[in-house]
Amino acid sequence: MRSRDRSPFRIGMHAPRNAGKTCLFACLYGLRHLGAHAVAFADEATVEYLQRAWSYLRDGKVPPATALNRPTQIVWTLDGRSIQSFDYAGVLVEPSTDASTRELRADARTWLRSCDALLVLVDSAAPHIEQLDTVDLLLSELQKESAETRTPARPLALVLTKWDTQGPIPKRSDSEADHLQAYLVGNPVFHRIQERLRACGGQFAIFTVSAFGQPCPGPGLSPPLADLKPFNLLSPWRWAVDAAQQARDVERRRKRRLQWAAALTTSVVLCLAIGSAALLGRNRASDEYHRLEQFRASHSDAALASERRRNDDAYLRAWWSWTSLGRRETVSEWRASDDRAAREHREAEERVQRERRHASDYWRVLTEGSLLISQKYESSAFEMYRKFLETYPDSPHIKQVRSLQEDARRNWDERTWAELQEYHRQYGATGNIQNLLARIRTYLSIPQASHRREAEAMLEAAERDWDRDEYDRLRRESLNGLDGKTLEDTERLASAYVRASRRVKTMTGPVQQWLDWFGRFQVSRHYHIRVKSVSIPQKSELDSIWGVDPVVTLVLGDEERRTEVFAGRNATMNADLSPFSFRWGEPTRLIVRVENHFALRDNYKIEREFTDTGFVLGKAHGPIHLACKKGKTISVELECPGAVPPALPVYVEK
């Protein structure tokens, strides 16, 4: 017995604006723990989308209207069965002539037409005639598709949302049924919607649901999370999945019956056709055999063997050739003979062409090779000779071409080495390290280079100079401060240092330690800042006849920490203020504030704000000077060990 279709159930929600579908999805995610593991979400994109919607409910707000974008896929499981649905802006399923949203509306309609079952959501608190127009638009699309593809009617369910607005929700199911019946009688628009959905001919049900279980405390507000008691949230989905499974089973049985009928019909037709086909096949085989025999007699030349072989293949591939096995065996022998003749003819043609190419290439090697050498393109001449020797290993000119190749290599070697020595002598005054390295590597690329050892020693010395120059530039940049731009420039130079192609990289260890320190700021961590001391001069804004009792406050982004009250103009505090959260570029503001504390009246205070789009934490290490209006300077000594990179030592020769 064949297994069931295990593909996800495509359950669509048809919901105009304010029907509450986003709230329903958010509650399915946020309150999934209440369903005894019935609901689960594993798709990363789905979880990220629903977390944003749930965050509004967590803050006591109703999620805003869904953005007018392409529908967002929601993938989840209910009772172990996979479900695929979509959330979208409700305006996409409402009647409209707006051309700007035509493509998005088409996407929404395409999704709804492809669903195994549909949940038609309507706002029970808004019994307007527009609700009926929206449902009519859906039904017209479904009827059009059914007429075109002859697909059976799919399960439809009417879901009345926001049921908490219709009074207290009865606890007994029979009381709830009476409540629903009274509601439909009192709201003829919804009664007409129910009748139209039921008339579509497929499975039908009606449900009342409430995402919150109680009315909202005000417009745009949701009840507290502790008070959320969703009503009937999973029943429509369970019904839709069960109904879709039943529809799949019915369709599978229908297809199986059609397959059996088709197989039986095919068997009967084959039995009737085999008898007549055998007679027709023998006649066709005889005619084609005589035609083939005549063609071979008139096209017996060896150059036409390939054409004869194509005719042989056409005969042997035909079904009717099997009705005359004797003729088929004869044609197979012809095919083998023609194959040998075609192969021999092709090999003869290839030998002639190879001899022509050999003569042409040999002449080109003699003329172009000497010209290239005279123009100091010995490497190109050497490569041309090499290709000739590889292409024609049995050429009678092998010895001569090898001699020409060695002459080209020797001239290439001598000229390149002389130019390299001359450039190396001038390097100290006018040379460039990159050009010198390129010239050395060019010489070392020469096969069997005569001065390889000297060139390798020269390369090692040049790479040491390059390594020292690059490291010294990196170290000078690292000493320019702890601001974001300096650190980013230092990181760029440090990364280039460790990725450099040279073999000599003496200071890789310290540079990698610096990069590891920089890399830690790419994720948020906690950092400790110590207020070591504060100095308040006389006659400054913070000076007072009542004494000086300083307090220092640090504000990093949205986090604020302050010291205890200390005594004296020059107070040694050593106060640890922690923890402060920081990652590269977040936050970008640091405020240092100093106050003279008074118990019975407002404090005198002075502050300074620092900003840095990359590394404002660097401002929290070292002295901070705050100028007051009286021309005095208040000094605060801060210490943040985490903001200090490991020092890059002086270059060490090895």
Secondary structure, DSSP 8 states (H G I E B T S, - for coil): ------S-EEEEEE--TTS-HHHHHHHHHHTGGGGTT-EE---HHHHHHHHHHHHHHHTTB------SSS-EEEEEEETTEEEEEEE--GGGGS----GGGHHHHHHHHHHHHT-SEEEEEEETT---HHHHHHHHHHHHHHHHHHHHH------EEEEEE-GGGGSS--SSHHHHHHHHHHHHHH-HHHHHHHHHHHTTSS-EEEEE-BSSSS--SSTTB---GGG---BSSSHHHHHHHHHHHHHHHHHHHHHHHHHHHHHHHHHHHHHHHHHHHHHHHHHHHHHHHHHHHHHHHH--SGGGHHHHHHHHHHHHHSGGGGG-HHHHHHHHHHHHHHHHHHHHHHHHHHHHHHHHHHHHHHHHHHHHHHHHHHTT-HHHHHHHHHHHHHH-TT-TTHHHHHHHHHHHHHHHHHHHHHHHHHHHHHHHHH--HHHHHHHHHHHHTSTT-TTHHHHHHHHHHHHHHHHHHHHHHHHHHHTT-SSHHHHHHHHHHHHHHHH-S-S--TTHHHHHHHHHHHHGGGS-EEEEEEEEEEE--TTSTT--TT---EEEEEEETTEEEE-----SSEEEEEEEEEEEEEBTTB--EEEEEEEE--SSS--EEEEEEEE-TTTGGGGGSEEEEEE-TTS-EEEEEEE-GGGS----------
